[in-house]
Amino acid sequence: MSMSAELTRRLQVLLDEPRYARLERTARERGTSVATIVREAIDAAFPDDGPDRAEAARRFLAADPIAFGDWADVKGELDDYYGPSAP
């Protein structure tokens, strides 16, 4: 999340002491807040990759076809690289 993101929603979560202590310790070690650690954990667990993936798919599908040559040659190269495959 960028530093310029507008924080507008509040979330209340109840934690046991050991979990909160881990958050506090990590925040102190990193020189940041517990809230920042929680936001980073959310971003890591639930990445916001929707638009980027959709754009990549659009670009892939819009690309010109690639000529790979004769299938037997391509298969031979793949077999050389990855090992023989099943027929």
C-alpha positions as CSV (number, residue, x, y, z in Angstrom):
1,M,0.0,0.0,0.0
2,S,1.3,3.4,-0.9
3,M,1.9,6.0,1.8
4,S,-0.6,8.3,-0.1
5,A,-3.4,5.8,0.2
6,E,-6.3,7.4,2.1
7,L,-7.1,5.4,5.2
8,T,-10.9,5.7,5.8
9,R,-12.0,2.4,7.3
10,R,-11.6,1.4,10.9
11,L,-11.3,-2.3,11.9
12,Q,-11.5,-3.6,15.5
13,V,-10.0,-7.0,16.1
14,L,-9.6,-8.7,19.5
15,L,-6.3,-10.5,20.0
16,D,-4.9,-12.6,22.8
17,E,-1.8,-11.3,24.5
18,P,0.8,-13.5,22.8
19,R,-0.4,-12.4,19.3
20,Y,-0.5,-8.7,20.2
21,A,3.0,-9.0,21.8
22,R,4.3,-10.4,18.5
23,L,2.8,-7.6,16.6
24,E,4.2,-5.0,19.1
25,R,7.6,-6.6,19.1
26,T,7.8,-6.7,15.3
27,A,6.5,-3.1,15.0
28,R,9.2,-1.9,17.5
29,E,11.9,-3.8,15.6
30,R,10.9,-2.2,12.3
31,G,10.3,1.2,13.8
32,T,6.7,1.3,12.7
33,S,3.2,1.0,14.1
34,V,1.2,-2.2,14.9
35,A,-1.4,-0.9,12.4
36,T,1.2,-0.8,9.7
37,I,2.3,-4.4,10.5
38,V,-1.4,-5.5,10.3
39,R,-1.9,-3.7,6.9
40,E,1.3,-5.4,5.6
41,A,0.1,-8.8,6.7
42,I,-3.3,-8.2,5.0
43,D,-1.5,-7.2,1.8
44,A,0.8,-10.2,1.9
45,A,-2.1,-12.7,2.6
46,F,-4.6,-11.1,0.2
47,P,-2.7,-9.3,-2.7
48,D,-4.6,-6.9,-4.8
49,D,-3.5,-8.3,-8.1
50,G,-6.8,-8.1,-10.0
51,P,-6.2,-5.2,-12.5
52,D,-2.5,-6.1,-13.2
53,R,-3.4,-9.7,-14.0
54,A,-6.3,-8.7,-16.2
55,E,-4.1,-6.3,-18.1
56,A,-1.4,-8.9,-18.5
57,A,-4.1,-11.3,-19.9
58,R,-5.4,-8.7,-22.3
59,R,-1.8,-8.0,-23.6
60,F,-1.1,-11.7,-24.0
61,L,-4.3,-12.3,-25.9
62,A,-3.8,-9.3,-28.1
63,A,-0.2,-10.2,-29.0
64,D,0.7,-11.4,-32.5
65,P,1.0,-15.2,-32.9
66,I,4.5,-16.6,-32.6
67,A,5.8,-19.0,-35.2
68,F,7.4,-21.9,-33.5
69,G,8.3,-23.9,-36.6
70,D,7.7,-27.6,-37.1
71,W,6.2,-29.4,-34.1
72,A,8.7,-32.2,-34.3
73,D,11.6,-29.7,-34.0
74,V,10.0,-27.9,-31.1
75,K,9.2,-31.2,-29.3
76,G,12.8,-32.3,-29.8
77,E,14.1,-29.1,-28.2
78,L,11.7,-29.5,-25.3
79,D,12.8,-33.1,-24.8
80,D,16.4,-32.0,-24.9
81,Y,15.8,-29.4,-22.3
82,Y,13.3,-31.1,-20.0
83,G,13.9,-34.8,-20.8
84,P,11.9,-37.1,-23.0
85,S,8.1,-36.8,-22.6
86,A,5.4,-39.3,-23.0
87,P,4.2,-39.8,-26.6
